[in-house]
Amino acid sequence: MNSSRIGAIGIPAAVVAVVVMMVVPLPAIILDLLLVVNITFAVLVLLVSMQVHRALDFAVFPSMLLVATMFRLALNVSATRLVLLHGYAGKVIQSFGHFVVGGSVVVGLVVFLILIVIQFIVVTNGAGRVAEVGARFTLDAMPGKQMAIDADLNAGLIDEKTALKRRMEVGAEADFYGAMDGASKFVKGDAIAAIVITFINLFGGFIVGVVQKHMPISDAISTYSLLSIGDGLVSQIPALLISISTGIIVTRATTDGDLGTDLLGQFGRQKRSLQIGGIAVATLALIPGIPKVPFLLVGGSVYLISRRLPNPDEIPEVVEEALDGPPPPSPDSPEGLAPEMRVEPLELEIAYDLVELVDPSRGGDLLDRVRALRRKLAIDLGMVIPLVRTRDNLELPPSTYVIRVHGVETGRGEAPPGTVLAIADDLDSLPGTPTVEPVFGLAAKWVPFELRQQAELAGATVVDRSSVITTHLAEVVRDHAGRLLGRSDVKSLVEMVRASDPVVVEDLIPGALGLGEIQRVLQLLLDESVAIRDLVRIFEAMGERARSTKDPEALVEAVRGVLGPAISAQWAVDGRLPAITFEPLVEHSLLEALRAGDNGTFLAIEPAQAERIAMEVAARAEEGEQAGDQPVLLCSAPLRPAVRRLVRAAAPRLPVLSYAELGSQLRVETIGVITLAQHAEV
């Protein structure tokens, strides 16, 4: 039978047997055997607690402490039954009552009380306090540890498997110290129970001996007192060993060695202190009346041992030779400063009071939502956005979060604890802090979480804090997707296409275009919210157009021509595409003003006329949005890039499409026409 089967069957059976022992009488010989088992088990627990390198290596200790306590109490009950019934509880208890304390009731009581004081006042109280403080500090440190793990994961320093393992260790550590905080009460209760049981045995034995067995008072006191003291001693010695083990476990720091190795190693580094201590102890022998031999013997031994220890300046060299790999770089060296100098592509900083949003133990799910957002954006945009480095920033105002792209702040918002965001035009009836929804600029209010249902009944759209931050982050990523597409990302996309359609890549790279030119085209597409999922057709269009020109604008328009139906379809609803168009005369005038420049085409018109066109387009777009539509601006294909540059500042969210990009399945509905007749001719 293997160990797992023994643990699955034998241990539960032993626990049940412990409970049965409290009810079923045991023969004296069985009791002797179990008492020896109890002492042996306590010695083994003490040795194991001294050998572990960290507390989690003995994670079963809290549960084992309960079982050990119940086992000792069951032995106390069985011994009490034999003492009171037969005046005899086996040879183990009898030997502890006669031989260990010399058959003296007074000596036995004094020794027993001293053991109780040591266990109850010194060891148990100290271990309980350490367990309580350790549990509190461990729970308080959990959010920071979780954020550190997620930061390492987002930075690519560790993989998902390692991050999961470290999260489990953090959770296990918190569970362990929390369990130890409660389990230490078992030891305290055991000490109290030992005192009560011993005095019950004393008085109960005296009454049984005198009243039932008609023994002389002196004989009754002598017999039952020694048996009671023997029972108390044989129980308290294992209990003291278990208490010491508890103290060692809760005070154990994580090191690379066991307790004995660490103790000798750390004492061995203090050669000068040992020398001074040995000389000081030996000097005490010079005081008149002080026994000279013990002080000279101990002091001389300590001094001789210290002389054989290595010098402190030699120890670092030995440690350095024993280490695997090169030593870590100095914090002030270029290698040490490099990680701090690195600018992350995408960062999310949160204030100290928002840490709960990233702490799973407190219900925080922000990091899970960010990971889900990366998957969704990868499907929507066709690119894998960089890992989002999430960290706390003590310099931020309370309840504030900041989104950075390449170190530049591109978004900021608030998410007050204990609130939800209610979005509606009229929220005067609800208490809270008025604000503006960070993505679309809608009127909103942060209301207490308890009023969530009331806000929904008032017709408001209620959003939790994690959703607000995630939505804001998604919008920032969409607006800056082109900046987030790096050269290495482009290379990965090219290799992905090479694996499925190698001919397309061979026709494009390296003869037609380089990675930098491909990156520029893809960035321009992303800047106009064009997904780059269909890379095969994108590369085919680029390769064909690159035979005649490598101008980025021309390459982008070639790609848009191929992807036109898909581009226009993403702005349509149920096949209906609301559109703003130019009056034919205006569009004709714009075509005549079209010029080619170093950075693409532009409109050679007066600044005042350009401003009127941009403002008129923005006004028509706003009217369409107020009517519930998401309009697009339509123009001829040659005009599209220049018109997009013209209206970008006034209407940044307005898509600009060419007539050539319209799919045959769409029904175009004109909701506005740019005439400019009331201003001036272009």
N, C-alpha and C positions, 0 to 999 in steps of 0.2 A: 504494500500500500504506500503510495507516494505521499509527500508532505502535504500537498494541496488537499488530498482526500482526508488526511488526518485532521487538518485544520478545519475542513468543512463539516466533519462529523464529530471528531473527538472533542474539540474545544466547546461547542455548544452543549455536548453531553456533560462535560466537566462542570460547566456553569449551572446546569440543572442539578447536578449532583451536589453542588455547594448549597443550593436551597434545600435539597432533601436532607442534608446533614443537620439542619436546624430542627428538624422534626423527628427523624429516625435516630434512636440511640446507637452509638458506635461502641464496639468493644475497645478495651484499653489498648490492645496491641495495634489495632487499626489507627487509633488516635495517635499513638507514638509515631507510626509511619507518616501520617499526614503532617504532624508537627515538624518532623525532619524535612519533609517535602516543602513546607512553608519556609523554613529557614534557608534551605538550598535555593528556592526560587528567589528569595529576597537577595541573596548573595549574587545570583546570576544577573538580576536586574541592575544591581549596583555596578557590576563589572561592565555590563553592556552600556549603561549610561555614561561610563567613563571612557569607553572606546569610540563612541560615535563622534563623527566630525561636526555634525550640525544637528539641531533638534529634530528636523524632519526625517532624519535617518531612523528615528525611533518614534514615528508618528502614531503608532498604536498605543503609546504610553498612557494617554488619558483613559482610554477604555480598559486597559490592563490594570490601571490603578483602582478602578471600581471593582473589578473582579478580585484582585488581591485583597482589597479591604473586606469584601463580603466573605472571602475564604477565611480570613483571620477571625472575623466575627462568628462564622459558623463553627470554627474550632473552639472559640471561647464558649459558645453555647454547649457544645458537646462535652467539653471539659467540665463546665459547671454542673451539667447533669450527672456525670460520673462522680464528681467530688461530693455532691449533696446526697446522692443515692448510696454510694459504696464507700465513701471516704478514701477513694483511691482512683487516680486518673492516669495511670500508666507510669512507666519508669522515667520518661523524659521529664514530665512535670515534677515527679518526686526528686529527681536528681537536681533540677534547678532549685527546688525548694530547700534541699538539704546541703548538697555539695557546693553549689555556686555561692550561696550566702552563708555557708557554715552552719546551717540549721538554726540561725537566729532570726526571729520574727522581726525584731527591730531593724537589724541590718538589711533584711529583705525589703521591708517597707521603705527604708531610706533609699536603697538602690533603685527600687521601683519608682519612687517619687522623683528621683533625680533623672531617670530616663524619661519620665513624663514631661518634666520641665524642659529638658533638652529638646524633645520632639515637639512639644506643644508651643512653647514660647519662643525657642530659638529657630529651629529648622522650619517648622510648619508656617509660622507667621512670616518669616522671611521669604520662603518660597511662594506663599500666597500673594504677598505684595509684589514680588517680581513678576509673577504670572499675570496679575492684574494690570500692572504698568506695561508689560510686554504686549498684552492683548490690545490695550488702548493705543499704544504707539503703532503697532502693526496695522490696525484698522485705519488709523489716521494716515499712514504712509501708503496705503493701497492705491489711491488715485494717482499719486506721483509715480509709483512703480509701474502702474498700468500705462500711464502716458509715456514713460521712458521706453517701455517695450514697444508701444505703437510708433514712437518716434524712430526707434531703431529699425522697425519694420518698414516704415515709410521711406526712410533714408536708404534702404537696401542693405543695411548692415547685417540683418538676419533674415531668414526665410520664414514662411508661414508656420512650418513645423516647429522651428525653434521658438517662435513667438508664442505658439500655443502651449509648448512645454513650459516656458517661463511664466505665462499667465496661470497655468495650473499650479506651479510652484508658489506663486504669490497667493493664490486662493487657498492652497493647502496650508501655507504658513499662517494665514489669518485664522483659518479654522482650527489649527493646532493650538495656537496661543489662546484663542477663545475657549477651546475645550479645556486647556490647562487651567484657565482662570476658574472654571467651575470644578474641575477635578481636584484642585488643591484643597477644596472644602471637604473632600472625602478623608484626606489625611487628618485634618483638624477634627472631624467628627469621630474618626477612629480613636484618636487620643482621648477624647472625652468619654467615648464608650468604654475604653479600657479602664479608666478610673471608676466609672459607675459599676462595671462588671466585677472588678476586684473587690470593691466594698460590699457589693451584694453577696459575693462568695464568702467574705469574712463574716458578715452578720448572719447570712443564711446558714453557713456551716456551724457557727456557734449555736444557733437555735436548734438545728437538726441534731447536733451532737449532744446537747444538754437535754432537750425536751424529748426527742424521739428515741435516741440511743442511750439515754441516761448515763452519759459519760461525765466524769468529773470536769469541772469548769476548766481547770488547768490543762487537762488532756485535750478537751475540745478545742481550746484556743490554740494549743500547740499543733494539733493535727491539721485542723482546717485552715489555720492561718498560714502554715508553711505551704500547704497545697494551693491556697489562693495566691500567695506570693509567687510560687513556682509557675502557676498558670499565667499570671501577669507578666512575669519576666520572659517566659518562653514565647509570649505573643508580642511583647513590646520590642524585643531585639529585632525580629524581622520588620516590624512596623518602623523602627528607627532607620533601618537600612533602606526601606522604601522611601521614607521621608528624605533621606540624604540623596537618593536617586532623583527624587522630584526636584530638589534644589539644584542639583547638577544639571538636569535637563533644561530647566527654565533659565538658568544663568549661562548656558553654553553658547558661546559665540561661534560663528561659522569659521572654521580654520581648515588647514590641510592635514592636521594631525589629531590624534586623540588627546585626552586630557593629560595623561602622564607625559607624553612626548612634548606637548606644548609647555607643561610646567617645567620640566627639566631644561628644555631649550631656552625658555625665557629667563629662568634663573641663571643658566649658563652664560648668558650675555652680560650679566651683572658681576663680573669678576671683582671689580674694586669694592663693591658693596659687600660681597662675601668675605673678602679679606678683612675689611674693617670690622665686620660683625664677628668674625672668628677671634680677632685680636681683643675686641671689647669683652667678649665672654670669657676668654682666658684671663684677662686682667682682673675680673671680679674675684678670682681665686686669691688675690693679694689682700683682700679685705679680711681683717681678723674675725674669726668665728665662722667664716664661710667654708664649707667643705671644698677642699682644693682639687681632689681627684676628679669629680664629675665635671667641674667647670673647665679644668685644664684638658680633660679628655675630649669633651665636646668642642670647645673652642679651637683646640689644636687640629681636630679632624676637619672642621669647616675651613680653617686656614690652609691646610694641606690640599684639600680638594680644590679650593679656589686657585691655588698655584698651578694646578694641572689644566685649568681651563684656558682656552685660546684668548688672545688679546682682542678687545672689542673691534679694533681696526682691521682685524683679519677676517672677521665674520662676514662682512658684505661680499668679499671676494669669493668666499666659499659658496654663499647663496647665489651669487651671480653665475658661478660656474654650474650650479645645479639647475638653473632655470633653462627651460626649453625655448629656443629662439632668441632673437636679439632683444636687448633691453628696450623698454618703451622710450620714445623720443622725449626730449625735454619740452616742458610746456611752452618755453620761449623760443624753441627752435622752429625753423620753417615747417618741418614735418608736424610738429605739435600744433602750430597755428593754422595749418592748412584746413582742418575740419571746421574751425571757427570762421575762417575767411570765406568758406563756400557759400554761395547764394543759392538757396533752394528755388526751383522753378515755381513751386506753388506751396504757399504756407497758409495755415489757419492758426491765428493766435487768439487765445481766449483769456479773459480776466480770471482772477483767482476764484471768484464766486461762481464761475461757470464750469469749474472742474467736474462737478457732479454729472454733467452731460456726457463726459467720456469715461465715467466710472461705472462699469457694469454692475458692481455690487450695490449701487445706489439707484439702479434703474436707468443709467445713462446708456443711450444707444447711438450717440452721434457718430462714433467711429464706424459702427456697422453701416450706418446710412451713407457715410462718405464712401466706404468701399462699394456699396451698392450703386452709388452715384457714378463712380468710375466705370463700372460695368455698363451702366445705361448710356453714359456719354460715349463710350467706345462704340456702342452699337449705333447711336444716333449720328455721330460725327465721322466715324470711320478711322479714328485715331485713339491710341491709348494715352490718356492724359497722364502727366507725371504723378508720382505718389504724393499725396497731400501730407506735408509735415505738420502735424498738430502739436502745439505746445502751449503752455501757459506763459503769460507775460504779466509780471507783477506791476509793470509800469502803466498798464492799461487802466482806465477808469472802471469802477465796478460795473458789472453786467455788460461789458463791451466785448465785441469780437472784431477782428481785423483780418481781411483777406489780402495777401500779398502775391504778386506775380513778379518773379525775378527780383524780389526784395522791395518792390514798389507797391505802396498801398493802393489797391484798386477797389476796395469795398470795406465799409465799416457799418456796424449796426449794433443794436442793443437787444438783449434777451434777459430781462429781469427775472431772477429766481422766483418761483411760486406763481408765475403768471402764464397766460396764453395770449396770443395775438388775435383780436377780433377785428375783422376787416368789414367795414360798412360805412355808409355816408352819415348815418345818424346814430351815434352811440352816446348821446348825452345822458340817457337814463342809466347807463352803467358806470360804476366807479372805476377809475383806473388812470393810466397815464397816456394822454394822446400822443400819437406818433404817426409816422408815414411808412407804409409798407416799402421795404428797401429795394424791391425789384421793379415794380410798376408804379411806385409813387402814390398808391391809393391811401385814402384816409383810413386810419386804424387806431386801435387803442389797446394797450397792455392791461388786461383785466385779471383779477385774481383767479386762480385755477378753480376755486370753488364755484365761480359764477359762469363756468363754461356752458352749462346747459341753458342758463338764462340768456347768455349772449346768442346761442343758436336759436332760441325761441324768438329773439328780437330780430332775426333775419340776417345775422352776421355770419361771415365765414370764419370759423375758429381754427387756428393753426397753432400747434405746439412749438416750443422754442427750437427743438432740433430740426423740425421741418423748415422753420424760417431760415436758420443758418444754412441748411443744405440747399434750399432753393436759391438763396443768395449766392452761394458758392457755385451752383450750376450756371447761373446767369453770368457770373464773372468769367467762368471757364469758356462759355460760349462766345462771349464778347472778345476774349483774348486767346481764342484757340490757335490763331495763327502764330502768336508769340510763343505759345507753349509747344509748338511742333519743332523739335530740335533735329539736328543733322543725324544723330544716331537713330532717332525715331523714323526718319525717312529711309535710312538704310535698312531698318527692320521691315518696313513696308515693302521696299523693293525686293528684299529676300523672300518675303511671303509670296509676292507675285511670281518671283522666279521659280519657286517650288511648284506652283500650279500651272503657270504659263511662261515657260522660259523663253520662248520665241519673242514675246512682247518685250521683255527686259533686254534681250540681246539686240533688238532693233533700236532700243532707246539709249542704252548705256553700253559703252562709254562714247560711242560714235556721235550720237545726236546731242545729248545733254549730259551734264554732270549732276552729281547729287545736289550741289548748291543751287543749280537752276531748277531742278525738280522741286526742291524745298521751297523756293520762292513762289512757284506756281501754286503749290498746295497751300501755302500760307495765304495767298491772295484769295483762293477759293474759300478757305475757312473764314477769312475776314468778312466775307459776304454771306456767311451761314450756309454755304454749299457743302454738303457732306461729301467726303472723299472715300466712301465705302467701295464704290465701283472702280477700283484701281485699274483693272484690266482695260476698261474702255477709256479711262483717263490717260493712261500711258499710251494707248494706241493713238488717241487724238493728239497728244503732245508729240509723239514720234513723227506723225504725218506732217504736222504743222512745222516742226523743227527743221524740216528739209529746206524750208524757204526763209525762216526767220527764227531767231531765238529771243525775240522781244517778249518779256513776261506777259504784257497785256494781251498781245496777240495769241500767246499760248493759252491764256486763261479764257479768252473768248472762244477759241477753238474747242476747249474742253466744255464750256458752257453750251456750245452748240450741240455737242453730242449728248450732254446730260439734260438738255432743255426741258423735255417733258417731265422728267423727274423733279427738276428744280421748280417748275411752275406748279406741279401737283402738290408739293408740300405746303403751298400757301392757299390752296383751294379747300373749300368745305362742301362736301357732297357734290363735287363737280362744278361748283360755282366759284368763279374767281373775281372778286371785286377789284376794280382797277381804276387808276387815275391816268388820264392820257393828256397829251399835248394837242392843242388845236393845230391842224395841219400847217397853217401859215407860221405859227410859232416854231413848230418842229423843223420846218423848211429853213427858217432863219437860223436856227441853232446849227443845222447841218452846214450852212454856209460859213458859220463862225468857228467850225471845228478845225483845230490845228493839231499837228503832231509835235511833241516835245521829248526831251530826254527821259522824262519820267512817265511817258504815256500821253494820250490825247488830252486836250483841254479846250475850253470854249473861250475864244478871244472876244469877250464882250465887256461892256463897262461894268465896274464893280456894283454900281447902283442897280443895273439891270439884273446882274447875277443875284443880288440880294433879294430883289422882288420875286424872281423865279423861285428861289429857295423858300421864301416866306409863303408864297402862294401854294407851293407843293405841301409845306408843313401844315398849312391851314386846311387844305382838302384832306390830308391824311388824318388830322385830328377829328374832323367832322365824320369821317368814316369810322374811326374807332369809337366815337360817341354813339354812333348808330349800331354798334355791335359787330362791325366788320374789321378784318385785318387786310387793308388794301395793299396793292402793289402799284408801282409806277411803271407804265409801259412806254417804250420809245423804240425807235429803230435801232438795229444792231450796231451801226457805227457810233451812234450817240451814247450808248449805254454806259461805257466806262467814264466818259466825261461828265455825264449827268449824275452818275453816282457820286463822283467827287464833289460836284456842285451842291448837292442836297444833303450830303452826309452830316454836316454840322447841324442843320436845321431839323432834319428828320432822320436821326441815326438808326431807328428801327424799321424804316420803310424800305422794303426790298425793291430794287430796280431791275426790271426784266426787259428783255427785248421781245419783239413780236416773233422772232424766230424761235424763241424758247417755249412758246405756248404749245401745249399738247392738244392733239385733235379731240381728245375726250373732254376737254374743259369747255364750260360755258362762261365766256367773259362778260361781265356786267360792269359797264362804266358808271361810276358813282361820282366822278368829278372830272372836269376838263380845265386845263391850264390855258387861259386865253390871254390874260394880261392886257386886254383891250382897254381896261379902265386906267392903266398906268402909262404905257408907252409901247411903241413897237420895238421889237428887239432888233 
